[in-house]
Amino acid sequence: MHPAGQERQAITGKEDRMAEVVNMPKLGFDMREGQLVKWVVKVGESVEQGAIVAEIESDKATVEVESYVSGTVLELLVSEGDWVPIGAPIAIVGELGETYDKAALGITGAVAEPAPAAAAPAQVAAAAPVPAAAPAAAENGHGLPEGVRASPLARRMARDMGIDIARVQGTGPLGRVVRADVEAFREGAVAAPAVKPAAARPVEMRFTPVAVSAEDETLALSRIRTRIAERMVESKTTVPHFYVTTEIDMEAALNLRKELNARKEEDDKLSVNDLIVKAAALALRQFPNINASYNGDSIVRKGHINVGIAVALDDGLINVVSRDADVRPLTQMGRLHREMINRAREGKVKPDDLGDETFAVSNLGPFDVDHFIAIINPPAAAILAVGSAKQVPVVVDGALTVGWRMKGTISADHRVTDGAEAARFMQVLKALLEDPIRLLM
């Protein structure tokens, strides 16, 4: 039973089945909301545990939401097209014909923010002269970002528009600022330029204006491209990167992969990247500072080793996550990683495919790349970039011969770790890949 159901059972003392709430899942540590793009079920339909009930879209992917309980769909709490905060209830599942109390289920007020209708002229006019934070926001602002009760979407819109959200009059529950309020405030500010606004928060995304000619093609940024731009600017401007590169003898690893794959079915075959992910995970056991995050006045060492795997898409990049990669057998990784990567490319990832990344591997080896450096994906403290394993001239015991070599570079957060520690990590990674039987132990 879901924890909420256990709590209700403890309160009521009843053993019988009660209605359960399906919530908006979280997809990645930085996701604050998602758009429900499609309901797969209808009210009155039966669903089994694990059945797909809806499709939601985050900044990077379309995700299928599964029901974690079996029963009948009693109510759909949001509409297609609504933007819903993570963790918010989206549906109720229970016994056919069951009566239920929304308050007892923890459902209070509106949970979604539907696409707003055009603001009425009177509303627009009223929005412009607001001189200070709305009273409701001030009364309810303790512990809230900027001291304002607002939806995540409204906050992002205000930030992108350079609007001080504290000056926006909220019309949602308890004075909550919603998308329509931000849009109305912007329209009012345009209509009344004589009103000098308070100092606005700086727009984070800055760029040099580009001259556009008749021969040029201008493409609107996709959601995933916009999010990548925001995240990479944040990383490169707030995280002090440093880089350590080493060259790895991959002959033994390639031979082991060939030998293992000869005994495996096609869907279970291992890739070179599977070996690298496993080696990185085992190396991280010895370097908890690299499997960590900077947290202002502290460093958080992660209790699990979850390795992100960068997947190239047509319009951007997404990281799927190999959870507990240090303890998962290497022989299982081929199928697991392949399934996640295929779902990412098809735009049908599952919630467990994303989020909780503590380290990442970006592999451009399939693209015939010798060497590159990658940008850290906060809050992780490091990322490993690897190029192609190639046959090259090498000197062994004073003699010139041919060997398989691959270059790897770690990008690390200097607030969390230092060059010597990162170099030792690369030494351990190199030793594991050059003696790959240890990846099976």
C-alpha positions as CSV (number, residue, x, y, z in Angstrom):
1,M,0.0,0.0,0.0
2,H,1.1,3.5,-0.7
3,P,2.4,5.4,2.4
4,A,-0.5,7.8,2.3
5,G,-2.8,4.8,2.5
6,Q,-0.9,3.4,5.4
7,E,-1.3,6.7,7.3
8,R,-5.1,6.7,6.6
9,Q,-5.4,3.1,7.8
10,A,-3.6,4.0,11.0
11,I,-5.9,7.0,11.6
12,T,-9.2,5.1,10.8
13,G,-8.2,1.7,12.2
14,K,-9.8,0.1,9.2
15,E,-8.2,-2.8,7.3
16,D,-10.4,-2.5,4.2
17,R,-9.3,-1.0,0.9
18,M,-9.6,2.8,0.5
19,A,-9.2,5.0,-2.5
20,E,-5.6,5.9,-3.4
21,V,-4.2,9.0,-5.1
22,V,-1.9,8.9,-8.2
23,N,0.5,11.8,-8.0
24,M,2.6,13.7,-10.6
25,P,6.0,12.0,-10.6
26,K,9.3,13.8,-10.4
27,L,11.6,13.5,-13.4
28,G,15.0,14.8,-12.5
29,F,16.1,16.8,-9.5
30,D,15.4,20.2,-11.2
31,M,11.9,19.3,-12.4
32,R,9.2,21.4,-10.7
33,E,6.2,20.8,-12.9
34,G,5.1,18.8,-16.0
35,Q,2.4,19.2,-18.6
36,L,-0.2,16.4,-18.7
37,V,-0.5,15.9,-22.4
38,K,-2.8,12.9,-22.6
39,W,-5.0,10.7,-20.4
40,V,-4.7,7.0,-21.4
41,V,-7.6,6.0,-19.1
42,K,-11.1,7.3,-18.4
43,V,-13.3,7.5,-15.3
44,G,-14.8,4.2,-14.6
45,E,-12.1,2.1,-16.3
46,S,-10.3,-0.6,-14.4
47,V,-6.5,-0.3,-14.1
48,E,-3.9,-2.8,-12.9
49,Q,-0.8,-1.9,-10.9
50,G,1.9,-0.7,-13.3
51,A,-0.7,0.2,-16.1
52,I,-0.1,3.4,-18.0
53,V,-2.7,6.1,-17.0
54,A,-1.3,9.3,-18.5
55,E,1.5,10.8,-20.5
56,I,3.2,13.9,-19.2
57,E,5.8,16.1,-20.8
58,S,8.7,17.7,-18.9
59,D,11.4,20.0,-20.3
60,K,13.3,17.0,-21.8
61,A,11.0,14.1,-22.4
62,T,7.5,12.6,-22.6
63,V,7.0,10.2,-19.7
64,E,4.3,7.6,-19.2
65,V,2.8,7.7,-15.7
66,E,2.0,4.3,-14.1
67,S,-0.6,3.5,-11.5
68,Y,1.0,2.0,-8.4
69,V,-2.4,0.5,-7.3
70,S,-5.0,-1.7,-9.0
71,G,-8.6,-0.6,-9.1
72,T,-11.1,1.6,-10.9
73,V,-10.4,5.2,-12.0
74,L,-12.8,7.2,-9.8
75,E,-11.8,10.7,-10.8
76,L,-9.3,12.6,-13.0
77,L,-8.2,15.7,-11.1
78,V,-6.5,17.6,-14.0
79,S,-7.2,18.1,-17.6
80,E,-5.1,17.5,-20.7
81,G,-2.9,20.5,-21.3
82,D,-2.7,21.4,-17.6
83,W,0.7,22.2,-16.0
84,V,1.0,20.3,-12.7
85,P,3.5,20.6,-9.9
86,I,5.5,17.5,-9.0
87,G,3.9,15.5,-6.3
88,A,0.4,17.0,-6.9
89,P,-2.5,14.5,-7.1
90,I,-3.7,13.9,-10.7
91,A,-6.2,11.0,-10.3
92,I,-8.0,8.9,-7.7
93,V,-8.1,5.1,-8.0
94,G,-10.3,2.8,-5.7
95,E,-13.2,0.4,-5.6
96,L,-16.0,0.7,-8.2
97,G,-18.7,2.9,-6.7
98,E,-16.7,3.8,-3.6
99,T,-17.3,7.1,-1.9
100,Y,-14.2,9.1,-0.8
101,D,-13.3,12.2,1.0
102,K,-10.8,14.4,-0.9
103,A,-9.7,16.1,2.3
104,A,-8.9,12.8,3.9
105,L,-6.9,11.9,0.8
106,G,-4.9,15.1,1.3
107,I,-6.4,16.9,-1.7
108,T,-7.0,20.6,-1.0
109,G,-7.5,23.5,-3.5
110,A,-6.5,23.5,-7.1
111,V,-3.5,21.3,-8.1
112,A,-3.1,22.4,-11.7
113,E,-2.8,25.6,-13.7
114,P,-4.8,25.4,-16.9
115,A,-3.9,27.5,-19.9
116,P,-5.5,30.9,-19.2
117,A,-8.0,32.7,-21.3
118,A,-7.0,36.2,-22.5
119,A,-7.2,38.6,-19.6
120,A,-10.1,41.1,-19.7
121,P,-9.1,44.8,-20.3
122,A,-10.2,45.8,-16.8
123,Q,-7.9,43.1,-15.3
124,V,-5.0,44.2,-17.4
125,A,-5.4,47.8,-16.4
126,A,-5.6,46.9,-12.8
127,A,-2.4,44.9,-12.9
128,A,-0.1,47.8,-13.9
129,P,-0.1,50.2,-10.9
130,V,0.6,47.5,-8.2
131,P,3.3,49.3,-6.2
132,A,4.4,46.4,-3.9
133,A,3.9,42.8,-3.0
134,A,0.3,41.6,-2.9
135,P,-1.0,41.5,0.7
136,A,-1.9,37.8,0.4
137,A,1.7,37.1,-0.6
138,A,3.1,39.0,2.3
139,E,0.8,37.3,4.8
140,N,1.7,33.8,3.5
141,G,5.3,34.4,2.5
142,H,7.2,33.0,5.4
143,G,9.7,30.4,4.1
144,L,8.6,30.8,0.5
145,P,11.0,31.7,-2.4
146,E,11.1,35.6,-2.6
147,G,8.5,35.5,0.1
148,V,5.8,35.0,-2.5
149,R,3.3,32.2,-2.9
150,A,3.5,31.3,-6.6
151,S,3.4,28.4,-9.0
152,P,6.7,27.1,-10.4
153,L,5.6,28.1,-13.9
154,A,4.7,31.6,-12.8
155,R,8.2,32.0,-11.1
156,R,10.0,30.8,-14.3
157,M,8.0,33.1,-16.5
158,A,8.6,36.1,-14.2
159,R,12.3,35.3,-14.2
160,D,12.5,35.0,-18.0
161,M,10.6,38.2,-18.4
162,G,12.7,40.1,-15.9
163,I,9.7,40.7,-13.6
164,D,9.9,41.0,-9.9
165,I,7.4,38.4,-8.9
166,A,6.8,40.2,-5.5
167,R,5.1,43.0,-7.5
168,V,2.6,40.7,-9.2
169,Q,-1.0,40.5,-7.7
170,G,-1.9,36.8,-7.2
171,T,-5.4,35.6,-8.1
172,G,-5.0,31.9,-7.2
173,P,-5.9,30.2,-3.9
174,L,-4.5,32.1,-0.9
175,G,-3.2,34.8,-3.2
176,R,-1.0,32.4,-5.2
177,V,0.6,34.0,-8.3
178,V,-0.3,31.9,-11.4
179,R,0.7,32.2,-15.1
180,A,-2.2,34.5,-16.0
181,D,-1.2,36.9,-13.3
182,V,2.4,37.2,-14.7
183,E,1.1,37.7,-18.3
184,A,-1.4,40.3,-17.1
185,F,1.3,42.1,-15.2
186,R,3.5,42.1,-18.3
187,E,0.7,43.5,-20.5
188,G,-0.1,46.2,-17.9
189,A,3.6,47.2,-17.7
190,V,3.7,47.5,-21.5
191,A,0.5,49.6,-21.5
192,A,1.7,51.9,-18.8
193,P,5.5,52.6,-19.3
194,A,5.4,55.7,-17.2
195,V,5.2,53.5,-14.0
196,K,8.7,52.8,-13.1
197,P,9.1,49.2,-12.0
198,A,11.0,48.0,-9.0
199,A,14.4,46.5,-9.6
200,A,13.8,43.3,-11.4
201,R,15.8,40.1,-11.0
202,P,18.4,39.9,-13.8
203,V,17.6,37.7,-16.7
204,E,19.8,34.6,-16.4
205,M,20.0,33.8,-20.1
206,R,22.1,36.5,-21.9
207,F,23.3,36.5,-25.5
208,T,24.8,38.7,-28.1
209,P,22.2,39.9,-30.6
210,V,22.6,38.3,-34.0
211,A,22.0,40.1,-37.3
212,V,19.6,38.1,-39.4
213,S,19.6,38.3,-43.2
214,A,16.9,37.2,-45.7
215,E,19.0,34.1,-46.4
216,D,19.2,33.0,-42.8
217,E,16.8,30.6,-41.1
218,T,15.5,31.3,-37.6
219,L,14.2,28.3,-35.6
220,A,12.3,28.6,-32.3
221,L,14.0,26.9,-29.4
222,S,12.4,23.6,-28.4
223,R,11.6,23.0,-24.7
224,I,14.6,20.6,-24.4
225,R,17.0,23.0,-26.2
226,T,15.8,25.8,-23.9
227,R,16.4,23.7,-20.8
228,I,19.8,22.6,-22.0
229,A,20.8,26.2,-22.6
230,E,19.7,27.2,-19.1
231,R,21.4,24.3,-17.4
232,M,24.7,24.6,-19.2
233,V,24.9,28.4,-18.6
234,E,24.2,27.7,-15.0
235,S,26.9,25.1,-14.8
236,K,29.6,27.0,-16.6
237,T,29.0,30.2,-14.7
238,T,28.5,28.8,-11.2
239,V,30.6,25.6,-11.1
240,P,34.5,26.0,-11.2
241,H,35.4,23.2,-13.6
242,F,38.8,21.6,-13.8
243,Y,39.9,18.6,-16.1
244,V,42.1,15.6,-15.8
245,T,42.8,13.3,-18.8
246,T,44.3,9.9,-19.0
247,E,44.9,7.3,-21.8
248,I,43.6,3.7,-21.1
249,D,44.7,0.5,-22.7
250,M,41.4,-1.1,-23.8
251,E,42.6,-4.3,-25.3
252,A,41.7,-6.5,-22.4
253,A,38.3,-4.8,-21.9
254,L,37.5,-5.3,-25.6
255,N,38.5,-9.0,-25.4
256,L,36.4,-9.6,-22.3
257,R,33.4,-7.9,-24.0
258,K,33.8,-10.1,-27.1
259,E,34.0,-13.2,-24.9
260,L,31.0,-12.4,-22.8
261,N,28.8,-11.4,-25.8
262,A,29.6,-14.7,-27.5
263,R,27.6,-16.3,-24.7
264,K,24.7,-13.8,-24.5
265,E,21.5,-13.2,-26.4
266,E,21.4,-10.2,-28.7
267,D,19.3,-8.1,-26.3
268,D,21.7,-8.8,-23.4
269,K,25.0,-8.0,-25.3
270,L,27.3,-5.5,-23.6
271,S,28.6,-2.3,-25.1
272,V,31.9,-0.6,-24.4
273,N,29.9,2.0,-22.6
274,D,28.5,-0.6,-20.2
275,L,32.0,-1.5,-19.2
276,I,32.9,2.2,-18.7
277,V,29.8,2.8,-16.5
278,K,30.6,-0.2,-14.3
279,A,34.2,0.8,-14.0
280,A,33.3,4.4,-13.1
281,A,30.8,3.2,-10.5
282,L,33.3,0.9,-8.8
283,A,36.0,3.6,-8.8
284,L,33.5,6.0,-7.1
285,R,33.3,3.7,-4.1
286,Q,36.8,4.7,-3.3
287,F,36.2,8.5,-3.9
288,P,33.0,9.6,-2.1
289,N,34.0,13.2,-2.6
290,I,33.5,12.8,-6.3
291,N,30.1,11.0,-5.8
292,A,28.9,14.1,-4.1
293,S,27.3,17.5,-4.4
294,Y,28.3,21.0,-3.2
295,N,25.6,22.4,-0.9
296,G,26.7,25.9,0.0
297,D,28.3,25.4,3.4
298,S,28.6,21.7,3.2
299,I,29.4,18.8,0.9
300,V,26.8,16.0,0.5
301,R,28.3,12.6,-0.1
302,K,25.6,10.5,-1.9
303,G,24.5,7.2,-0.4
304,H,24.0,5.6,-3.8
305,I,26.1,5.5,-6.9
306,N,23.7,6.4,-9.8
307,V,25.6,7.0,-13.1
308,G,23.9,9.1,-15.7
309,I,24.3,8.0,-19.3
310,A,24.2,10.8,-21.9
311,V,21.9,10.0,-24.8
312,A,21.9,12.1,-28.0
313,L,18.5,13.0,-29.4
314,D,17.5,14.7,-32.6
315,D,16.9,18.0,-30.8
316,G,19.1,17.8,-27.7
317,L,20.5,15.5,-25.0
318,I,19.0,13.6,-22.1
319,N,20.6,11.6,-19.3
320,V,19.2,8.2,-18.3
321,V,20.4,6.9,-15.0
322,S,22.0,3.5,-14.2
323,R,20.9,3.2,-10.5
324,D,23.2,1.5,-8.0
325,A,25.6,0.8,-10.8
326,D,28.3,-0.3,-8.4
327,V,26.3,-3.3,-7.1
328,R,24.3,-4.2,-10.2
329,P,26.0,-7.1,-12.1
330,L,27.8,-6.1,-15.2
331,T,26.1,-9.0,-17.1
332,Q,22.7,-7.3,-16.5
333,M,23.7,-3.9,-17.7
334,G,23.5,-4.5,-21.4
335,R,19.7,-5.1,-21.5
336,L,18.9,-2.5,-18.8
337,H,20.9,0.3,-20.4
338,R,19.7,-0.5,-23.9
339,E,16.1,-0.4,-22.8
340,M,16.5,3.0,-21.2
341,I,18.4,4.4,-24.1
342,N,15.8,3.2,-26.6
343,R,12.9,4.7,-24.5
344,A,14.8,8.0,-24.4
345,R,15.2,8.1,-28.2
346,E,11.5,7.2,-28.6
347,G,10.5,10.0,-26.2
348,K,8.8,7.4,-23.9
349,V,11.1,7.4,-20.8
350,K,9.8,6.1,-17.4
351,P,10.2,8.1,-14.2
352,D,12.8,5.7,-12.9
353,D,14.9,6.3,-16.0
354,L,15.6,9.8,-14.9
355,G,16.7,11.7,-11.8
356,D,18.9,11.1,-8.7
357,E,22.1,11.2,-10.9
358,T,25.3,11.4,-8.8
359,F,27.9,11.1,-11.6
360,A,27.7,10.9,-15.4
361,V,29.4,9.4,-18.4
362,S,29.3,11.1,-21.8
363,N,30.6,8.8,-24.5
364,L,31.3,10.1,-28.0
365,G,33.3,7.1,-29.0
366,P,30.7,5.9,-31.5
367,F,31.3,9.2,-33.4
368,D,35.0,8.6,-34.0
369,V,36.0,11.3,-31.4
370,D,39.5,11.1,-30.0
371,H,39.1,13.4,-27.0
372,F,36.7,16.0,-25.6
373,I,35.7,17.6,-22.3
374,A,32.1,17.6,-20.9
375,I,30.1,20.1,-18.9
376,I,29.1,19.0,-15.3
377,N,25.4,18.5,-14.8
378,P,24.7,20.0,-11.3
379,P,24.2,19.0,-8.6
380,A,26.6,16.2,-9.5
381,A,30.2,17.1,-8.9
382,A,31.8,15.4,-11.9
383,I,31.3,13.9,-15.3
384,L,33.5,11.6,-17.4
385,A,34.0,12.1,-21.1
386,V,35.3,9.3,-23.2
387,G,36.3,9.1,-26.8
388,S,36.8,6.2,-29.2
389,A,38.9,3.1,-28.5
390,K,41.3,3.0,-31.4
391,Q,44.2,1.0,-32.7
392,V,47.3,3.3,-32.5
393,P,51.1,3.1,-32.4
394,V,52.3,2.5,-28.9
395,V,55.6,1.8,-27.2
396,V,55.6,-1.2,-24.9
397,D,58.8,-2.2,-23.0
398,G,60.8,0.0,-25.4
399,A,59.3,-1.6,-28.6
400,L,57.0,0.0,-31.0
401,T,53.7,-1.9,-31.5
402,V,50.0,-1.5,-32.1
403,G,47.6,-1.2,-29.2
404,W,44.0,-0.3,-28.4
405,R,43.8,3.0,-26.6
406,M,41.0,5.3,-25.4
407,K,41.2,8.7,-23.8
408,G,39.0,9.7,-20.9
409,T,38.7,13.1,-19.2
410,I,37.0,13.9,-15.9
411,S,35.4,17.3,-15.5
412,A,35.2,18.0,-11.7
413,D,33.8,20.7,-9.4
414,H,36.8,22.4,-7.7
415,R,34.5,23.3,-4.7
416,V,34.1,19.6,-3.9
417,T,37.3,18.0,-5.0
418,D,40.9,18.8,-6.2
419,G,43.2,17.8,-9.0
420,A,45.1,15.1,-7.1
421,E,42.0,13.3,-6.0
422,A,40.5,13.5,-9.5
423,A,43.8,12.1,-10.9
424,R,43.7,9.2,-8.4
425,F,40.1,8.5,-9.5
426,M,41.3,8.3,-13.1
427,Q,44.1,6.0,-12.1
428,V,41.6,3.6,-10.4
429,L,39.3,3.8,-13.4
430,K,42.2,3.0,-15.8
431,A,43.3,0.1,-13.6
432,L,39.8,-1.4,-13.6
433,L,39.4,-1.2,-17.4
434,E,42.9,-2.6,-18.0
435,D,42.2,-5.5,-15.7
436,P,38.5,-5.9,-16.6
437,I,37.9,-9.3,-14.9
438,R,37.5,-7.1,-11.7
439,L,34.3,-5.7,-13.2
440,L,32.7,-9.1,-12.8
441,M,33.7,-9.6,-9.1
